[in-house]
Amino acid sequence: MSTPVGPARLRLRADAEFGILDHDFLDDTASRRVPARVVPNGDGAEFMITFYQPPGFSDQFFDEQIALVDTELSTLKSLLELQE
């Protein structure tokens, strides 16, 4: 994958029992962790993801990435609700 600081790899660290779905972005100069959790809520669940703006990411680029994730999660939510 490409980032503003060059190519990077994505590693997922998941543990279904504890609701962990962390994303690690690794490049030649740094690694960035994006923690995510799935928490039971009644008959469903809540998905929480935390973003920290890495050094080298402009405000504009970071905001664009957040907006992209918002769109992807909204689409996923709609698809999952169709299955109910």
mmCIF file of the N, C-alpha and C atoms, coordinates in Angstrom:
data_MODEL
# 
_entry.id   MODEL 
# 
loop_
_atom_site.group_PDB 
_atom_site.id 
_atom_site.type_symbol 
_atom_site.label_atom_id 
_atom_site.label_alt_id 
_atom_site.label_comp_id 
_atom_site.label_asym_id 
_atom_site.label_entity_id 
_atom_site.label_seq_id 
_atom_site.pdbx_PDB_ins_code 
_atom_site.Cartn_x 
_atom_site.Cartn_y 
_atom_site.Cartn_z 
_atom_site.occupancy 
_atom_site.B_iso_or_equiv 
_atom_site.pdbx_formal_charge 
_atom_site.auth_seq_id 
_atom_site.auth_comp_id 
_atom_site.auth_asym_id 
_atom_site.auth_atom_id 
_atom_site.pdbx_PDB_model_num 
ATOM 1   N N  . MET A 1 1  ? 0.836   -1.171  0.000  1.00 0.00 ? 1  MET A N  1 
ATOM 2   C CA . MET A 1 1  ? 0.000   0.000   0.000  1.00 0.00 ? 1  MET A CA 1 
ATOM 3   C C  . MET A 1 1  ? 0.881   1.235   0.000  1.00 0.00 ? 1  MET A C  1 
ATOM 4   N N  . SER A 1 2  ? 0.338   2.340   -0.451 1.00 0.00 ? 2  SER A N  1 
ATOM 5   C CA . SER A 1 2  ? 1.102   3.574   -0.543 1.00 0.00 ? 2  SER A CA 1 
ATOM 6   C C  . SER A 1 2  ? 0.633   4.565   0.523  1.00 0.00 ? 2  SER A C  1 
ATOM 7   N N  . THR A 1 3  ? 1.580   5.256   1.137  1.00 0.00 ? 3  THR A N  1 
ATOM 8   C CA . THR A 1 3  ? 1.284   6.294   2.122  1.00 0.00 ? 3  THR A CA 1 
ATOM 9   C C  . THR A 1 3  ? 2.047   7.555   1.731  1.00 0.00 ? 3  THR A C  1 
ATOM 10  N N  . PRO A 1 4  ? 1.775   8.687   2.373  1.00 0.00 ? 4  PRO A N  1 
ATOM 11  C CA . PRO A 1 4  ? 2.517   9.910   2.046  1.00 0.00 ? 4  PRO A CA 1 
ATOM 12  C C  . PRO A 1 4  ? 4.016   9.796   2.311  1.00 0.00 ? 4  PRO A C  1 
ATOM 13  N N  . VAL A 1 5  ? 4.424   8.824   3.121  1.00 0.00 ? 5  VAL A N  1 
ATOM 14  C CA . VAL A 1 5  ? 5.849   8.657   3.404  1.00 0.00 ? 5  VAL A CA 1 
ATOM 15  C C  . VAL A 1 5  ? 6.443   7.465   2.665  1.00 0.00 ? 5  VAL A C  1 
ATOM 16  N N  . GLY A 1 6  ? 5.691   6.903   1.713  1.00 0.00 ? 6  GLY A N  1 
ATOM 17  C CA . GLY A 1 6  ? 6.196   5.796   0.905  1.00 0.00 ? 6  GLY A CA 1 
ATOM 18  C C  . GLY A 1 6  ? 5.385   4.527   1.088  1.00 0.00 ? 6  GLY A C  1 
ATOM 19  N N  . PRO A 1 7  ? 5.901   3.414   0.534  1.00 0.00 ? 7  PRO A N  1 
ATOM 20  C CA . PRO A 1 7  ? 5.164   2.154   0.626  1.00 0.00 ? 7  PRO A CA 1 
ATOM 21  C C  . PRO A 1 7  ? 5.112   1.626   2.061  1.00 0.00 ? 7  PRO A C  1 
ATOM 22  N N  . ALA A 1 8  ? 4.044   0.900   2.367  1.00 0.00 ? 8  ALA A N  1 
ATOM 23  C CA . ALA A 1 8  ? 3.877   0.321   3.701  1.00 0.00 ? 8  ALA A CA 1 
ATOM 24  C C  . ALA A 1 8  ? 3.177   -1.028  3.576  1.00 0.00 ? 8  ALA A C  1 
ATOM 25  N N  . ARG A 1 9  ? 3.314   -1.823  4.621  1.00 0.00 ? 9  ARG A N  1 
ATOM 26  C CA . ARG A 1 9  ? 2.621   -3.111  4.703  1.00 0.00 ? 9  ARG A CA 1 
ATOM 27  C C  . ARG A 1 9  ? 1.543   -3.003  5.780  1.00 0.00 ? 9  ARG A C  1 
ATOM 28  N N  . LEU A 1 10 ? 0.508   -3.788  5.628  1.00 0.00 ? 10 LEU A N  1 
ATOM 29  C CA . LEU A 1 10 ? -0.571  -3.837  6.613  1.00 0.00 ? 10 LEU A CA 1 
ATOM 30  C C  . LEU A 1 10 ? -0.545  -5.201  7.284  1.00 0.00 ? 10 LEU A C  1 
ATOM 31  N N  . ARG A 1 11 ? -0.558  -5.192  8.606  1.00 0.00 ? 11 ARG A N  1 
ATOM 32  C CA . ARG A 1 11 ? -0.647  -6.434  9.380  1.00 0.00 ? 11 ARG A CA 1 
ATOM 33  C C  . ARG A 1 11 ? -1.863  -6.315  10.295 1.00 0.00 ? 11 ARG A C  1 
ATOM 34  N N  . LEU A 1 12 ? -2.730  -7.321  10.250 1.00 0.00 ? 12 LEU A N  1 
ATOM 35  C CA . LEU A 1 12 ? -3.886  -7.357  11.137 1.00 0.00 ? 12 LEU A CA 1 
ATOM 36  C C  . LEU A 1 12 ? -3.576  -8.260  12.316 1.00 0.00 ? 12 LEU A C  1 
ATOM 37  N N  . ARG A 1 13 ? -3.924  -7.801  13.490 1.00 0.00 ? 13 ARG A N  1 
ATOM 38  C CA . ARG A 1 13 ? -3.779  -8.611  14.704 1.00 0.00 ? 13 ARG A CA 1 
ATOM 39  C C  . ARG A 1 13 ? -5.175  -8.774  15.284 1.00 0.00 ? 13 ARG A C  1 
ATOM 40  N N  . ALA A 1 14 ? -5.695  -9.983  15.188 1.00 0.00 ? 14 ALA A N  1 
ATOM 41  C CA . ALA A 1 14 ? -7.078  -10.226 15.586 1.00 0.00 ? 14 ALA A CA 1 
ATOM 42  C C  . ALA A 1 14 ? -7.158  -11.280 16.679 1.00 0.00 ? 14 ALA A C  1 
ATOM 43  N N  . ASP A 1 15 ? -8.116  -11.086 17.563 1.00 0.00 ? 15 ASP A N  1 
ATOM 44  C CA . ASP A 1 15 ? -8.444  -12.070 18.593 1.00 0.00 ? 15 ASP A CA 1 
ATOM 45  C C  . ASP A 1 15 ? -9.957  -11.992 18.793 1.00 0.00 ? 15 ASP A C  1 
ATOM 46  N N  . ALA A 1 16 ? -10.678 -12.919 18.166 1.00 0.00 ? 16 ALA A N  1 
ATOM 47  C CA . ALA A 1 16 ? -12.144 -12.887 18.197 1.00 0.00 ? 16 ALA A CA 1 
ATOM 48  C C  . ALA A 1 16 ? -12.693 -12.993 19.617 1.00 0.00 ? 16 ALA A C  1 
ATOM 49  N N  . GLU A 1 17 ? -12.041 -13.770 20.455 1.00 0.00 ? 17 GLU A N  1 
ATOM 50  C CA . GLU A 1 17 ? -12.532 -13.947 21.828 1.00 0.00 ? 17 GLU A CA 1 
ATOM 51  C C  . GLU A 1 17 ? -12.586 -12.624 22.584 1.00 0.00 ? 17 GLU A C  1 
ATOM 52  N N  . PHE A 1 18 ? -11.611 -11.760 22.336 1.00 0.00 ? 18 PHE A N  1 
ATOM 53  C CA . PHE A 1 18 ? -11.542 -10.488 23.050 1.00 0.00 ? 18 PHE A CA 1 
ATOM 54  C C  . PHE A 1 18 ? -11.978 -9.299  22.199 1.00 0.00 ? 18 PHE A C  1 
ATOM 55  N N  . GLY A 1 19 ? -12.444 -9.542  20.977 1.00 0.00 ? 19 GLY A N  1 
ATOM 56  C CA . GLY A 1 19 ? -12.939 -8.471  20.123 1.00 0.00 ? 19 GLY A CA 1 
ATOM 57  C C  . GLY A 1 19 ? -11.860 -7.539  19.607 1.00 0.00 ? 19 GLY A C  1 
ATOM 58  N N  . ILE A 1 20 ? -10.660 -8.055  19.418 1.00 0.00 ? 20 ILE A N  1 
ATOM 59  C CA . ILE A 1 20 ? -9.536  -7.228  18.971 1.00 0.00 ? 20 ILE A CA 1 
ATOM 60  C C  . ILE A 1 20 ? -9.352  -7.374  17.464 1.00 0.00 ? 20 ILE A C  1 
ATOM 61  N N  . LEU A 1 21 ? -9.224  -6.237  16.787 1.00 0.00 ? 21 LEU A N  1 
ATOM 62  C CA . LEU A 1 21 ? -8.938  -6.228  15.354 1.00 0.00 ? 21 LEU A CA 1 
ATOM 63  C C  . LEU A 1 21 ? -8.011  -5.042  15.062 1.00 0.00 ? 21 LEU A C  1 
ATOM 64  N N  . ASP A 1 22 ? -6.799  -5.113  15.594 1.00 0.00 ? 22 ASP A N  1 
ATOM 65  C CA . ASP A 1 22 ? -5.837  -4.027  15.429 1.00 0.00 ? 22 ASP A CA 1 
ATOM 66  C C  . ASP A 1 22 ? -5.185  -4.095  14.055 1.00 0.00 ? 22 ASP A C  1 
ATOM 67  N N  . HIS A 1 23 ? -4.887  -2.915  13.529 1.00 0.00 ? 23 HIS A N  1 
ATOM 68  C CA . HIS A 1 23 ? -4.222  -2.785  12.235 1.00 0.00 ? 23 HIS A CA 1 
ATOM 69  C C  . HIS A 1 23 ? -2.849  -2.154  12.484 1.00 0.00 ? 23 HIS A C  1 
ATOM 70  N N  . ASP A 1 24 ? -1.812  -2.778  11.986 1.00 0.00 ? 24 ASP A N  1 
ATOM 71  C CA . ASP A 1 24 ? -0.467  -2.206  12.065 1.00 0.00 ? 24 ASP A CA 1 
ATOM 72  C C  . ASP A 1 24 ? -0.012  -1.862  10.659 1.00 0.00 ? 24 ASP A C  1 
ATOM 73  N N  . PHE A 1 25 ? 0.368   -0.618  10.471 1.00 0.00 ? 25 PHE A N  1 
ATOM 74  C CA . PHE A 1 25 ? 0.930   -0.171  9.200  1.00 0.00 ? 25 PHE A CA 1 
ATOM 75  C C  . PHE A 1 25 ? 2.431   -0.053  9.400  1.00 0.00 ? 25 PHE A C  1 
ATOM 76  N N  . LEU A 1 26 ? 3.194   -0.773  8.594  1.00 0.00 ? 26 LEU A N  1 
ATOM 77  C CA . LEU A 1 26 ? 4.640   -0.847  8.758  1.00 0.00 ? 26 LEU A CA 1 
ATOM 78  C C  . LEU A 1 26 ? 5.324   -0.341  7.499  1.00 0.00 ? 26 LEU A C  1 
ATOM 79  N N  . ASP A 1 27 ? 6.280   0.575   7.679  1.00 0.00 ? 27 ASP A N  1 
ATOM 80  C CA . ASP A 1 27 ? 7.103   0.998   6.549  1.00 0.00 ? 27 ASP A CA 1 
ATOM 81  C C  . ASP A 1 27 ? 8.562   0.991   6.983  1.00 0.00 ? 27 ASP A C  1 
ATOM 82  N N  . ASP A 1 28 ? 9.431   1.477   6.136  1.00 0.00 ? 28 ASP A N  1 
ATOM 83  C CA . ASP A 1 28 ? 10.864  1.415   6.422  1.00 0.00 ? 28 ASP A CA 1 
ATOM 84  C C  . ASP A 1 28 ? 11.289  2.305   7.581  1.00 0.00 ? 28 ASP A C  1 
ATOM 85  N N  . THR A 1 29 ? 10.480  3.299   7.924  1.00 0.00 ? 29 THR A N  1 
ATOM 86  C CA . THR A 1 29 ? 10.897  4.253   8.950  1.00 0.00 ? 29 THR A CA 1 
ATOM 87  C C  . THR A 1 29 ? 10.085  4.189   10.234 1.00 0.00 ? 29 THR A C  1 
ATOM 88  N N  . ALA A 1 30 ? 8.896   3.598   10.187 1.00 0.00 ? 30 ALA A N  1 
ATOM 89  C CA . ALA A 1 30 ? 8.042   3.626   11.377 1.00 0.00 ? 30 ALA A CA 1 
ATOM 90  C C  . ALA A 1 30 ? 6.960   2.564   11.277 1.00 0.00 ? 30 ALA A C  1 
ATOM 91  N N  . SER A 1 31 ? 6.297   2.370   12.389 1.00 0.00 ? 31 SER A N  1 
ATOM 92  C CA . SER A 1 31 ? 5.093   1.548   12.390 1.00 0.00 ? 31 SER A CA 1 
ATOM 93  C C  . SER A 1 31 ? 4.001   2.340   13.096 1.00 0.00 ? 31 SER A C  1 
ATOM 94  N N  . ARG A 1 32 ? 2.796   2.175   12.603 1.00 0.00 ? 32 ARG A N  1 
ATOM 95  C CA . ARG A 1 32 ? 1.659   2.885   13.178 1.00 0.00 ? 32 ARG A CA 1 
ATOM 96  C C  . ARG A 1 32 ? 0.578   1.869   13.495 1.00 0.00 ? 32 ARG A C  1 
ATOM 97  N N  . ARG A 1 33 ? 0.064   1.930   14.696 1.00 0.00 ? 33 ARG A N  1 
ATOM 98  C CA . ARG A 1 33 ? -0.992  1.013   15.120 1.00 0.00 ? 33 ARG A CA 1 
ATOM 99  C C  . ARG A 1 33 ? -2.326  1.747   15.125 1.00 0.00 ? 33 ARG A C  1 
ATOM 100 N N  . VAL A 1 34 ? -3.331  1.074   14.589 1.00 0.00 ? 34 VAL A N  1 
ATOM 101 C CA . VAL A 1 34 ? -4.702  1.579   14.624 1.00 0.00 ? 34 VAL A CA 1 
ATOM 102 C C  . VAL A 1 34 ? -5.514  0.545   15.403 1.00 0.00 ? 34 VAL A C  1 
ATOM 103 N N  . PRO A 1 35 ? -5.748  0.806   16.694 1.00 0.00 ? 35 PRO A N  1 
ATOM 104 C CA . PRO A 1 35 ? -6.489  -0.162  17.502 1.00 0.00 ? 35 PRO A CA 1 
ATOM 105 C C  . PRO A 1 35 ? -7.981  -0.146  17.166 1.00 0.00 ? 35 PRO A C  1 
ATOM 106 N N  . ALA A 1 36 ? -8.563  -1.341  17.138 1.00 0.00 ? 36 ALA A N  1 
ATOM 107 C CA . ALA A 1 36 ? -9.995  -1.471  16.877 1.00 0.00 ? 36 ALA A CA 1 
ATOM 108 C C  . ALA A 1 36 ? -10.559 -2.556  17.787 1.00 0.00 ? 36 ALA A C  1 
ATOM 109 N N  . ARG A 1 37 ? -11.775 -2.332  18.251 1.00 0.00 ? 37 ARG A N  1 
ATOM 110 C CA . ARG A 1 37 ? -12.423 -3.280  19.151 1.00 0.00 ? 37 ARG A CA 1 
ATOM 111 C C  . ARG A 1 37 ? -13.869 -3.492  18.735 1.00 0.00 ? 37 ARG A C  1 
ATOM 112 N N  . VAL A 1 38 ? -14.336 -4.712  18.949 1.00 0.00 ? 38 VAL A N  1 
ATOM 113 C CA . VAL A 1 38 ? -15.740 -5.057  18.770 1.00 0.00 ? 38 VAL A CA 1 
ATOM 114 C C  . VAL A 1 38 ? -16.264 -5.410  20.157 1.00 0.00 ? 38 VAL A C  1 
ATOM 115 N N  . VAL A 1 39 ? -17.308 -4.694  20.575 1.00 0.00 ? 39 VAL A N  1 
ATOM 116 C CA . VAL A 1 39 ? -17.843 -4.858  21.924 1.00 0.00 ? 39 VAL A CA 1 
ATOM 117 C C  . VAL A 1 39 ? -19.312 -5.268  21.824 1.00 0.00 ? 39 VAL A C  1 
ATOM 118 N N  . PRO A 1 40 ? -19.702 -6.353  22.503 1.00 0.00 ? 40 PRO A N  1 
ATOM 119 C CA . PRO A 1 40 ? -21.110 -6.766  22.469 1.00 0.00 ? 40 PRO A CA 1 
ATOM 120 C C  . PRO A 1 40 ? -22.021 -5.660  22.998 1.00 0.00 ? 40 PRO A C  1 
ATOM 121 N N  . ASN A 1 41 ? -23.209 -5.562  22.383 1.00 0.00 ? 41 ASN A N  1 
ATOM 122 C CA . ASN A 1 41 ? -24.203 -4.579  22.820 1.00 0.00 ? 41 ASN A CA 1 
ATOM 123 C C  . ASN A 1 41 ? -25.585 -5.169  22.535 1.00 0.00 ? 41 ASN A C  1 
ATOM 124 N N  . GLY A 1 42 ? -26.176 -5.780  23.535 1.00 0.00 ? 42 GLY A N  1 
ATOM 125 C CA . GLY A 1 42 ? -27.484 -6.408  23.347 1.00 0.00 ? 42 GLY A CA 1 
ATOM 126 C C  . GLY A 1 42 ? -27.393 -7.523  22.327 1.00 0.00 ? 42 GLY A C  1 
ATOM 127 N N  . ASP A 1 43 ? -28.269 -7.459  21.317 1.00 0.00 ? 43 ASP A N  1 
ATOM 128 C CA . ASP A 1 43 ? -28.255 -8.466  20.251 1.00 0.00 ? 43 ASP A CA 1 
ATOM 129 C C  . ASP A 1 43 ? -27.224 -8.161  19.172 1.00 0.00 ? 43 ASP A C  1 
ATOM 130 N N  . GLY A 1 44 ? -26.543 -7.040  19.285 1.00 0.00 ? 44 GLY A N  1 
ATOM 131 C CA . GLY A 1 44 ? -25.576 -6.638  18.268 1.00 0.00 ? 44 GLY A CA 1 
ATOM 132 C C  . GLY A 1 44 ? -24.212 -6.374  18.865 1.00 0.00 ? 44 GLY A C  1 
ATOM 133 N N  . ALA A 1 45 ? -23.513 -5.452  18.250 1.00 0.00 ? 45 ALA A N  1 
ATOM 134 C CA . ALA A 1 45 ? -22.169 -5.106  18.703 1.00 0.00 ? 45 ALA A CA 1 
ATOM 135 C C  . ALA A 1 45 ? -21.842 -3.683  18.277 1.00 0.00 ? 45 ALA A C  1 
ATOM 136 N N  . GLU A 1 46 ? -20.875 -3.117  18.954 1.00 0.00 ? 46 GLU A N  1 
ATOM 137 C CA . GLU A 1 46 ? -20.332 -1.804  18.597 1.00 0.00 ? 46 GLU A CA 1 
ATOM 138 C C  . GLU A 1 46 ? -18.912 -2.013  18.097 1.00 0.00 ? 46 GLU A C  1 
ATOM 139 N N  . PHE A 1 47 ? -18.549 -1.290  17.038 1.00 0.00 ? 47 PHE A N  1 
ATOM 140 C CA . PHE A 1 47 ? -17.194 -1.343  16.503 1.00 0.00 ? 47 PHE A CA 1 
ATOM 141 C C  . PHE A 1 47 ? -16.547 0.003   16.774 1.00 0.00 ? 47 PHE A C  1 
ATOM 142 N N  . MET A 1 48 ? -15.399 -0.015  17.439 1.00 0.00 ? 48 MET A N  1 
ATOM 143 C CA . MET A 1 48 ? -14.692 1.220   17.774 1.00 0.00 ? 48 MET A CA 1 
ATOM 144 C C  . MET A 1 48 ? -13.285 1.158   17.196 1.00 0.00 ? 48 MET A C  1 
ATOM 145 N N  . ILE A 1 49 ? -12.888 2.246   16.569 1.00 0.00 ? 49 ILE A N  1 
ATOM 146 C CA . ILE A 1 49 ? -11.554 2.316   15.982 1.00 0.00 ? 49 ILE A CA 1 
ATOM 147 C C  . ILE A 1 49 ? -10.960 3.672   16.352 1.00 0.00 ? 49 ILE A C  1 
ATOM 148 N N  . THR A 1 50 ? -9.687  3.674   16.686 1.00 0.00 ? 50 THR A N  1 
ATOM 149 C CA . THR A 1 50 ? -9.020  4.899   17.125 1.00 0.00 ? 50 THR A CA 1 
ATOM 150 C C  . THR A 1 50 ? -7.908  5.246   16.148 1.00 0.00 ? 50 THR A C  1 
ATOM 151 N N  . PHE A 1 51 ? -7.940  6.470   15.652 1.00 0.00 ? 51 PHE A N  1 
ATOM 152 C CA . PHE A 1 51 ? -6.916  6.949   14.726 1.00 0.00 ? 51 PHE A CA 1 
ATOM 153 C C  . PHE A 1 51 ? -6.080  8.028   15.396 1.00 0.00 ? 51 PHE A C  1 
ATOM 154 N N  . TYR A 1 52 ? -4.788  7.933   15.227 1.00 0.00 ? 52 TYR A N  1 
ATOM 155 C CA . TYR A 1 52 ? -3.858  8.984   15.634 1.00 0.00 ? 52 TYR A CA 1 
ATOM 156 C C  . TYR A 1 52 ? -3.188  9.482   14.365 1.00 0.00 ? 52 TYR A C  1 
ATOM 157 N N  . GLN A 1 53 ? -3.059  10.787  14.233 1.00 0.00 ? 53 GLN A N  1 
ATOM 158 C CA . GLN A 1 53 ? -2.446  11.335  13.023 1.00 0.00 ? 53 GLN A CA 1 
ATOM 159 C C  . GLN A 1 53 ? -0.936  11.142  13.085 1.00 0.00 ? 53 GLN A C  1 
ATOM 160 N N  . PRO A 1 54 ? -0.390  10.321  12.179 1.00 0.00 ? 54 PRO A N  1 
ATOM 161 C CA . PRO A 1 54 ? 1.052   10.074  12.194 1.00 0.00 ? 54 PRO A CA 1 
ATOM 162 C C  . PRO A 1 54 ? 1.840   11.291  11.714 1.00 0.00 ? 54 PRO A C  1 
ATOM 163 N N  . PRO A 1 55 ? 3.072   11.417  12.179 1.00 0.00 ? 55 PRO A N  1 
ATOM 164 C CA . PRO A 1 55 ? 3.945   12.459  11.631 1.00 0.00 ? 55 PRO A CA 1 
ATOM 165 C C  . PRO A 1 55 ? 4.087   12.251  10.121 1.00 0.00 ? 55 PRO A C  1 
ATOM 166 N N  . GLY A 1 56 ? 4.106   13.320  9.385  1.00 0.00 ? 56 GLY A N  1 
ATOM 167 C CA . GLY A 1 56 ? 4.250   13.224  7.937  1.00 0.00 ? 56 GLY A CA 1 
ATOM 168 C C  . GLY A 1 56 ? 2.923   13.193  7.200  1.00 0.00 ? 56 GLY A C  1 
ATOM 169 N N  . PHE A 1 57 ? 1.824   13.007  7.908  1.00 0.00 ? 57 PHE A N  1 
ATOM 170 C CA . PHE A 1 57 ? 0.501   13.038  7.278  1.00 0.00 ? 57 PHE A CA 1 
ATOM 171 C C  . PHE A 1 57 ? -0.049  14.453  7.434  1.00 0.00 ? 57 PHE A C  1 
ATOM 172 N N  . SER A 1 58 ? -0.319  15.097  6.323  1.00 0.00 ? 58 SER A N  1 
ATOM 173 C CA . SER A 1 58 ? -0.911  16.434  6.399  1.00 0.00 ? 58 SER A CA 1 
ATOM 174 C C  . SER A 1 58 ? -2.316  16.330  6.981  1.00 0.00 ? 58 SER A C  1 
ATOM 175 N N  . ASP A 1 59 ? -2.811  17.445  7.504  1.00 0.00 ? 59 ASP A N  1 
ATOM 176 C CA . ASP A 1 59 ? -4.183  17.455  8.023  1.00 0.00 ? 59 ASP A CA 1 
ATOM 177 C C  . ASP A 1 59 ? -5.167  17.037  6.939  1.00 0.00 ? 59 ASP A C  1 
ATOM 178 N N  . GLN A 1 60 ? -4.954  17.544  5.732  1.00 0.00 ? 60 GLN A N  1 
ATOM 179 C CA . GLN A 1 60 ? -5.864  17.229  4.633  1.00 0.00 ? 60 GLN A CA 1 
ATOM 180 C C  . GLN A 1 60 ? -5.853  15.732  4.320  1.00 0.00 ? 60 GLN A C  1 
ATOM 181 N N  . PHE A 1 61 ? -4.663  15.136  4.198  1.00 0.00 ? 61 PHE A N  1 
ATOM 182 C CA . PHE A 1 61 ? -4.582  13.710  3.889  1.00 0.00 ? 61 PHE A CA 1 
ATOM 183 C C  . PHE A 1 61 ? -5.216  12.883  5.006  1.00 0.00 ? 61 PHE A C  1 
ATOM 184 N N  . PHE A 1 62 ? -4.920  13.231  6.246  1.00 0.00 ? 62 PHE A N  1 
ATOM 185 C CA . PHE A 1 62 ? -5.473  12.492  7.378  1.00 0.00 ? 62 PHE A CA 1 
ATOM 186 C C  . PHE A 1 62 ? -7.000  12.581  7.385  1.00 0.00 ? 62 PHE A C  1 
ATOM 187 N N  . ASP A 1 63 ? -7.534  13.782  7.179  1.00 0.00 ? 63 ASP A N  1 
ATOM 188 C CA . ASP A 1 63 ? -8.990  13.959  7.133  1.00 0.00 ? 63 ASP A CA 1 
ATOM 189 C C  . ASP A 1 63 ? -9.613  13.155  5.992  1.00 0.00 ? 63 ASP A C  1 
ATOM 190 N N  . GLU A 1 64 ? -8.932  13.091  4.850  1.00 0.00 ? 64 GLU A N  1 
ATOM 191 C CA . GLU A 1 64 ? -9.432  12.298  3.719  1.00 0.00 ? 64 GLU A CA 1 
ATOM 192 C C  . GLU A 1 64 ? -9.478  10.812  4.074  1.00 0.00 ? 64 GLU A C  1 
ATOM 193 N N  . GLN A 1 65 ? -8.469  10.342  4.791  1.00 0.00 ? 65 GLN A N  1 
ATOM 194 C CA . GLN A 1 65 ? -8.442  8.932   5.190  1.00 0.00 ? 65 GLN A CA 1 
ATOM 195 C C  . GLN A 1 65 ? -9.569  8.617   6.175  1.00 0.00 ? 65 GLN A C  1 
ATOM 196 N N  . ILE A 1 66 ? -9.816  9.514   7.105  1.00 0.00 ? 66 ILE A N  1 
ATOM 197 C CA . ILE A 1 66 ? -10.908 9.325   8.067  1.00 0.00 ? 66 ILE A CA 1 
ATOM 198 C C  . ILE A 1 66 ? -12.243 9.296   7.327  1.00 0.00 ? 66 ILE A C  1 
ATOM 199 N N  . ALA A 1 67 ? -12.421 10.198  6.372  1.00 0.00 ? 67 ALA A N  1 
ATOM 200 C CA . ALA A 1 67 ? -13.668 10.231  5.603  1.00 0.00 ? 67 ALA A CA 1 
ATOM 201 C C  . ALA A 1 67 ? -13.846 8.938   4.806  1.00 0.00 ? 67 ALA A C  1 
ATOM 202 N N  . LEU A 1 68 ? -12.764 8.417   4.260  1.00 0.00 ? 68 LEU A N  1 
ATOM 203 C CA . LEU A 1 68 ? -12.830 7.162   3.514  1.00 0.00 ? 68 LEU A CA 1 
ATOM 204 C C  . LEU A 1 68 ? -13.258 6.012   4.424  1.00 0.00 ? 68 LEU A C  1 
ATOM 205 N N  . VAL A 1 69 ? -12.686 5.933   5.603  1.00 0.00 ? 69 VAL A N  1 
ATOM 206 C CA . VAL A 1 69 ? -13.061 4.880   6.555  1.00 0.00 ? 69 VAL A CA 1 
ATOM 207 C C  . VAL A 1 69 ? -14.518 5.053   6.978  1.00 0.00 ? 69 VAL A C  1 
ATOM 208 N N  . ASP A 1 70 ? -14.953 6.283   7.211  1.00 0.00 ? 70 ASP A N  1 
ATOM 209 C CA . ASP A 1 70 ? -16.361 6.531   7.559  1.00 0.00 ? 70 ASP A CA 1 
ATOM 210 C C  . ASP A 1 70 ? -17.289 5.982   6.476  1.00 0.00 ? 70 ASP A C  1 
ATOM 211 N N  . THR A 1 71 ? -16.942 6.232   5.220  1.00 0.00 ? 71 THR A N  1 
ATOM 212 C CA . THR A 1 71 ? -17.751 5.745   4.103  1.00 0.00 ? 71 THR A CA 1 
ATOM 213 C C  . THR A 1 71 ? -17.763 4.219   4.062  1.00 0.00 ? 71 THR A C  1 
ATOM 214 N N  . GLU A 1 72 ? -16.591 3.614   4.227  1.00 0.00 ? 72 GLU A N  1 
ATOM 215 C CA . GLU A 1 72 ? -16.502 2.150   4.197  1.00 0.00 ? 72 GLU A CA 1 
ATOM 216 C C  . GLU A 1 72 ? -17.315 1.523   5.333  1.00 0.00 ? 72 GLU A C  1 
ATOM 217 N N  . LEU A 1 73 ? -17.222 2.088   6.530  1.00 0.00 ? 73 LEU A N  1 
ATOM 218 C CA . LEU A 1 73 ? -17.959 1.530   7.664  1.00 0.00 ? 73 LEU A CA 1 
ATOM 219 C C  . LEU A 1 73 ? -19.466 1.733   7.510  1.00 0.00 ? 73 LEU A C  1 
ATOM 220 N N  . SER A 1 74 ? -19.867 2.852   6.947  1.00 0.00 ? 74 SER A N  1 
ATOM 221 C CA . SER A 1 74 ? -21.289 3.095   6.705  1.00 0.00 ? 74 SER A CA 1 
ATOM 222 C C  . SER A 1 74 ? -21.842 2.091   5.694  1.00 0.00 ? 74 SER A C  1 
ATOM 223 N N  . THR A 1 75 ? -21.072 1.819   4.657  1.00 0.00 ? 75 THR A N  1 
ATOM 224 C CA . THR A 1 75 ? -21.479 0.828   3.658  1.00 0.00 ? 75 THR A CA 1 
ATOM 225 C C  . THR A 1 75 ? -21.574 -0.559  4.284  1.00 0.00 ? 75 THR A C  1 
ATOM 226 N N  . LEU A 1 76 ? -20.589 -0.916  5.082  1.00 0.00 ? 76 LEU A N  1 
ATOM 227 C CA . LEU A 1 76 ? -20.605 -2.215  5.756  1.00 0.00 ? 76 LEU A CA 1 
ATOM 228 C C  . LEU A 1 76 ? -21.822 -2.335  6.675  1.00 0.00 ? 76 LEU A C  1 
ATOM 229 N N  . LYS A 1 77 ? -22.115 -1.281  7.423  1.00 0.00 ? 77 LYS A N  1 
ATOM 230 C CA . LYS A 1 77 ? -23.277 -1.287  8.320  1.00 0.00 ? 77 LYS A CA 1 
ATOM 231 C C  . LYS A 1 77 ? -24.561 -1.521  7.524  1.00 0.00 ? 77 LYS A C  1 
ATOM 232 N N  . SER A 1 78 ? -24.704 -0.834  6.412  1.00 0.00 ? 78 SER A N  1 
ATOM 233 C CA . SER A 1 78 ? -25.899 -0.994  5.579  1.00 0.00 ? 78 SER A CA 1 
ATOM 234 C C  . SER A 1 78 ? -26.028 -2.425  5.065  1.00 0.00 ? 78 SER A C  1 
ATOM 235 N N  . LEU A 1 79 ? -24.931 -2.999  4.620  1.00 0.00 ? 79 LEU A N  1 
ATOM 236 C CA . LEU A 1 79 ? -24.962 -4.377  4.117  1.00 0.00 ? 79 LEU A CA 1 
ATOM 237 C C  . LEU A 1 79 ? -25.323 -5.370  5.224  1.00 0.00 ? 79 LEU A C  1 
ATOM 238 N N  . LEU A 1 80 ? -24.765 -5.167  6.400  1.00 0.00 ? 80 LEU A N  1 
ATOM 239 C CA . LEU A 1 80 ? -25.066 -6.070  7.511  1.00 0.00 ? 80 LEU A CA 1 
ATOM 240 C C  . LEU A 1 80 ? -26.520 -5.954  7.951  1.00 0.00 ? 80 LEU A C  1 
ATOM 241 N N  . GLU A 1 81 ? -27.058 -4.749  7.928  1.00 0.00 ? 81 GLU A N  1 
ATOM 242 C CA . GLU A 1 81 ? -28.449 -4.552  8.330  1.00 0.00 ? 81 GLU A CA 1 
ATOM 243 C C  . GLU A 1 81 ? -29.418 -5.177  7.330  1.00 0.00 ? 81 GLU A C  1 
ATOM 244 N N  . LEU A 1 82 ? -29.022 -5.296  6.072  1.00 0.00 ? 82 LEU A N  1 
ATOM 245 C CA . LEU A 1 82 ? -29.863 -5.955  5.072  1.00 0.00 ? 82 LEU A CA 1 
ATOM 246 C C  . LEU A 1 82 ? -30.025 -7.443  5.370  1.00 0.00 ? 82 LEU A C  1 
ATOM 247 N N  . GLN A 1 83 ? -29.046 -8.014  6.054  1.00 0.00 ? 83 GLN A N  1 
ATOM 248 C CA . GLN A 1 83 ? -29.066 -9.443  6.358  1.00 0.00 ? 83 GLN A CA 1 
ATOM 249 C C  . GLN A 1 83 ? -29.931 -9.770  7.570  1.00 0.00 ? 83 GLN A C  1 
ATOM 250 N N  . GLU A 1 84 ? -30.353 -8.777  8.307  1.00 0.00 ? 84 GLU A N  1 
ATOM 251 C CA . GLU A 1 84 ? -31.147 -9.025  9.525  1.00 0.00 ? 84 GLU A CA 1 
ATOM 252 C C  . GLU A 1 84 ? -32.540 -9.490  9.198  1.00 0.00 ? 84 GLU A C  1 
# 
